[in-house]
Amino acid sequence: MSHNSFGHLFRVTTWGESHGPAIGAVVDGCPPRLALSEADLQPWLDRRRPGQSRFTTQRQEPDQVRILSGVFEGMTTGTPIALVIDNVDQRSKDYGEIAQRFRPGHADLTYELKYGIRDYRGGGRSSARETAMRVAAGGVARLVLGAAVRIRAALVQMGPHRIDRARWDWEEVSRNPFFCPDPVAAAQWEEYLSAVRKAGSSCGAVIEVVAEGVPPGLGAPVYAKLDADIAAALMSINAVKGVEIGDGFAAAALTGEGNADEMAMDDGRVAFASNHAGGILGGISTSQPVVARFAVKPTSSILAPRHSVDRAGNPVEIVTKGRHDPCVGIRAVPVGEAMLACVLADHLLRHRAQNPDAPSEARLPRN
């Protein structure tokens, strides 16, 4: 299996399977002399960790990360950083009944068609378990970006139920099990998802990721657009079926006047009256907050019986046992943050390499 790496100057390679002995990542291109320890990465992993509420899979994985290389005396050395997390709570027997059957809506069939073999234990490489290493790599990326760049995400829709943006409060995100910025919606979602879970079904979600403090100039025209790389990174997350930047598809309903983010000068800097573009114009960051959203489909491993076929082509009815997220979008929130961090870190290093004297603010050059 190829294509297990992403990024250019800040490059991440992940490895491992859901029910293997461990999962891991190699982060290459991290600058030297950055303070780094496991304690810097663990808080991000704790936010993604399973089993923290009845609304996520009850698989009990502590997700304790270990740094195997690339750090000496508490500082990065500029060499590859190897990270590893042991898998400690696999129940492979739960998947015995689907070893010869394909789950509808899952990657089971396509893996079989492509490779002629698949690891049916928890989905193997297609499992969302792999995203733990993205979160760990994202912790390294945040150090590269520095404290000036703040990346946060929130769940803005669960199933058909959306938040009221007039009630948006970032402080609420850490106060409920859904990473929801709207306390009223969070209460409604609890009742909704409880019913979905009891029915043995699942639901989808939409996550919004926001990066503030992003300097202007990240990205390049045509084939290295910042928004294109962000879209690719978010689309690579398990179960994601749609990505939009800024107003996204809603921009199609606007007029040119409504969509244009008007500009003026404010204390020597370019200021914007709105942010329909999501902080990116022509594939290059503007210094405004970078805003992206991605849609996550319902978990395909459900208790409700579904019609499918087996490896011999026979019609079968399939029920997926085991421990699964009724809404996988919940734990995708820290994953989305991590992927955005990795893309921004990569583009920041590329930008510095080509434009070492570029301004860190949206200040126009003097004539």
N, C-alpha and C positions, 0 to 999 in steps of 0.2 A: 504494500500500500504506500503510494507516494503522496506528496502534498500534505505533510503534517507540520509545515512551517508557514509562518506569515511574517510580514515586515521586511524591511531592507536594512537600514543601519541599526535599528532596534529590532532584532529578529527573535521570534519565539517558536520553539519546536516542542510539541507535546507528545507524550507516548503513554502507553498503558491501556488496559481494558477495565471495564466495570467490575468484573469478578476475578481479575488477576491479582497477584500479590501486592502490587503497588501501581501508582500512576506518577508521572513525573513530567518535568519540563526543563528545557535548556534555554536560558535567556542569553543571547549573544549580542554584543554591541553596547552593553551598559558602560557608560563612562567610568573611569577610575575615581577613587577617593570620595565615594559617597558612603555615608554611614549606613550599614545594612545588617540586620540580624533577623532571626525568625520572628522576633517580637514585632518587627515592623510589618510583617506580612500576615500574621495570624488574625488580627482584628478583621481584615477583609474576608478571610476564609470563614471566620465564625459567622459572618452575616449570611453566607451561602450554605452553611452546614445543614445537612438534613436532620429531620427528627426534632425540630425546635418547637413545633406546634402540631396540632392534629390536622392541619391543613397542608402538610407536606409529607413526603415519604417518611415512614418510621424507621428506615434504615439508620442505625446508630454508628455514624462515622465521626470520630473526633477531628479528622482532617488536620492533624498536627503536621506542619510542614518542616522539613529539614533542609538546610543548605549544605550541599556536598562540595561545592567548589566555587571559585570566583570571589571569595571573601577572605581577607587576611587581617587579623587584628581589628575586626569590626568594620573594615572598609572594603569597598569593592576594588578589585585589582584591574579591571578592564578586560579580564578573561571571561570565558563562558561561565555563567552562574547556573549550576545544576540544582534543581529543586525536586524533592520527592515526598510523597504522602503515601503511607501504608494503607491498604484496604484491610479492614478488620472485621466487617460485619456482612460478609457475602452469604447468600442463601441460594446457591446455584440450583438446588433441587426444586425450587419454586418454578423453574423454567423448563423442567423436564418434559412437560406436556406440549410445549411449543417448539421442541427441538426440530421437528419435521414439518412444522406448520408456519405459515406467514401471517403476521398480524397486519390487518388492514390499517393503512395510514402510517405504517412503520417502515423503517429502512430494511427490514428483514429480506424482502424480495429483491431489492436492488443490490444489496450486498451479495446475495446468492448469485444473481445474474452476472455481476461484475467479476467476482473472485472465485465462484464455484465452491465457496466455503464461507461459513460465518460462525461467529461466536454467539450462540443464542443465550448465553448466561447474562441476563441483564442488558442485552444488546451489544456487549463487547465494546468495540470502539465507537459505535454510534450512540452510546449511552451519554446522558447529561453528566455522568460522573466525570467525564473528561474535562468539563468546564471548571472544575476545582483548580486545575493547573493554570487556566487562563486567569483566574482571580489572583493566584499567587504571582503570576507574571505581571499582572496589572499593578500589584503592590510595588514591584520594582519600577515600573513605568512611572508611577506617581512620584517616586523619588527623583527620577530624571526630570520630570516636569517642574518640580519644586513647589513650594507652598503657595506661590502666586496663582497657580491653576487649581481650581476647585471643581471636582467632578461629582455630581450627584444624580441619582435616578429615582424614579417613583413609578408605581403602578397606577395608570390613569384610566384603565378600563378592565373589568373582569366580566367575561361573557358579554352580554349586551348592556351591562351596567357601567356607565361612565361617571367620573367625578364631576363635581361642580367646581370649575376653575376659580370662581369667586371665593371659594372656601380654601384655596390652596395654602397650605402651611407646611413648610419643610420640616418643622419640628415634629409634626404628626407622623412622619415617615417611620421614625424609630419607636413609636408608641403603639403600633398595631402589628399583627403578624403578616400584613399584606404589603408593607412598604407604601401605604396609601397616604397621600397628603391631605385628604379630605376626611375628617373624622366621621361625618355623617355617612358617606359612602362606605367607609370601613365597616361600620356597624351593619349596613345593608348587605355588604359582601359576606360577612360572617354567616348570616342566615342563608344566603343564596348558596354559598359553597358547601355548607353543611348538608343541604338537601342534595346537591350534586354528588357529594361524597357518599352519602347514605344510599344513593341510587346506584352506586358502583360505576358512575360515569366520570366525565371530566369536562373542563371548559378551557377556553383560550383567554388571552389577555393582551393588553397593549402597555408597553413600558416607554416612558419618556426619559431620556438622558440629557443632562445639561452640563456643559463645561464652561465655567466662568474664568476670566483672566487669561484666556488664550491670546497670545500676541498676534498681531497682523502678519500676513505673509506666509503662513504655513500652507503647503500645497503647491501645486504647479499646474499650469494650463494643460489641457488636452488629456494626457495619459497618466497623470499623477495627481488628479484632482483630490483635494482633501475629502470632499463629500463622497466621492466614488470609493475611496479606501474605507471610509467610515461605514458606508452602506455594505461593502463586501465583508467587513469584519463583523458587523451585526448580523448579516445574513448567514454567516457561518455558524452562528450559535444554533444548537439543536432546537428543532421545532419552529424556527422563525420562518415565516412565510411572506413577510412584507416589511419594508423599511422606507421611511420618509425623512427628509431634512427640512427644518423650518416648518412652514405651512404645508409642505408636501403636496398631497393630492388636493387639499383644500384650495391651493393657489389657482387651480384650474377654474374655479368659480369666481375669481377676483378679476377686476379690471386692471389695466396697466397702472392707473392712478392708485388703486387700492393696494396693489402688490408692491409698488416701489417704496423702499425705505428711504425717506427723505433725509438729506444731510445738511448739517450746518457746522460752523466752527464754534468750539467751546474751549476757551483757555488754551488755544493753540492746537487742540486736537479735533479730529473729525468726530462729530456726534451724530447719532442716528435717532430719528423720531420713532422708529419701530424696528422689528426684527423678523419680517416675513421670510427672509432668506436663511434664517437659522445660523447667522454668523459666518456664512460662506458665500462669496460671489466669484464667479468664474473659476471655481475650484480652489480658491485661496481665502484664508481666514481674514476677517475684517477687523478683528479685536472685539466684536460683540460676542455674547454667549453663543457657543455652538450648541444647537438643539437638534436632537434626532429622536425619532420614535420607531419602535419595531413591534410587529404583531407576532404573537406566539400562538400556534394552533393548540387545540385540546390534546392532552396526552393520549396516545394511541393504545396504551396498555390499560384496558378497562375490564371490569367484571361482566359487563353486559355482553351476551353472546353475539358474535358477528360471523357472517359467512365468509369463507376464504377457501384456499386450496393448500394442499400439502406438497412436499417435494416431488411426489410422484404424479402430481396433477389431479389428484382426487379432490372432490368437493368436501369440505369439512366445516364444522362449526367450532369457533375458537373462543375461549375465555381465558384472559390473562390473570393468573394469580400472582401473589407476591406483593411487594410494598412499592407503591407508586404515588406520584404527586397528582392530586385531583386537578391542580392548576399549576403546571410546570412554570408558568410565567412568574410566579411569586419569587422563586429562587433565581430566575433569570435577571432580576434587578441588579444584584452586584456583579453578575457576569457582563451585563451591558456596560456598566461603569468601567470594568476592567478592560474590555475591548476598546472602548473609546480612549482610555488612558494609553493603551499600547499604540494605537494609531497616532495619537497626538505626540507621544514621545518619539516615535519613528520620524514623523514629519518635522519635529523640532530639531532633531539632530541633522536631518537633511538640509533644513533651512539654514542652520548655523554653518554647515559645511560650505554652502554656496554663497551665503550672505552673512559673513561673520560680523559685519558692522550694521546690520539691519536694525531699525528702531524696534523697541519693545512695545511701543504705543502707536496709535493711529495718528502720528504727526507727519504732516506734509513736508517734503524737503524744501529747503529755502532755495530760491532761484539765484 
